[in-house]
Amino acid sequence: MRSQAGRRSYGKQDRDRLRSQSRAYYVDGHRKAVHSAQLIPRGLVSRYGKVLGCRALMLLHDEQGHPLLATIHRGDTHLTTAFPNS
């Protein structure tokens, strides 16, 4: 298993390209419950209203709502720390 599943490092050219496309961005997060015999990081899964073992999907959208980047994180990842500051 990869230690940083779903992560990709973006270079300066990629960041500049994303910035030139749009000036407004927003971040959205979803959590999907995962049932496993092993302990995994837990987070609030709003579909069930419970704290369960889960994976977090974080999406970066442009001003028209089109997804620019999707990443998968640990279930306890906070929305504000999912994407690095640039």
N, C-alpha and C positions, 0 to 999 in steps of 0.2 A: 504494500500500500504506500502511495506517495505521501510524504509528510505535508505537502502543500497542494493538495488536490484541487484542480481547477484554477490554479493561479498561473498567470502569465505576466512576465515583466514587459512593460512597454517602454520603448525608447523615446527620445525627445521628438523624433519625427512623427511618431504615432500620436503623441500628446498634442503637437502643433496641428496635426490634421484634424483631430477631434475638436480642438478649440476653434479652428477656422470654419468648421461646418455650422456651428451654432454658438450662441452666447449664453443661453440658459440651459441648465441641466437639472435633472432631478433623479434621486435615488429611490428605488422601491425594493422592498424585501419580502420574501415569502419563505415560509418554513414548512417542510414536509416531514411528517413523523416517520421514524424508522424503527422497526421492531427488530431487535437483535438480542441474542443471548449475552453479548458482551456489553459492558457499560460504554455509552457514547455520550458526548456533551449534550446537555439538555437545554431546551429553550421553550418559550411559550408558543404553542401551536394554536393559533386563534380559531381554527376550524373546530377544535375540540374544547377550547377554553381551558386547556391543561398544560402543565409543563411536562414535556415528554422528550425522550431522546429524538434528535432530529438533525437534519441538514438544512442550512440556510442558503437560499438562492438570492443573490443581490443583483439588481439590474440598474444600469445607468441609461437614462433616456435623454433624448434631445428635447428641444422646446415643442416639437410637434408630437411627442410621445413615442417616437420610434426608438427601439432599444439599440444602444451603441455597444454595450458591453454587458455580458452576463458572467458571473462568477459563482462558484459553489464554495461555501465555507462551513466551519464547524457550527453546530447548532447554537452555541452560546456566543456567537459573534454579534456584536452590536452594529446596528445600521450605520452609525457614524464612523466606525472604524473599518468598514469593509473595503473602501476605496482609499488609496493613499492621497494625501494632499500633494498638489503639484505646483 
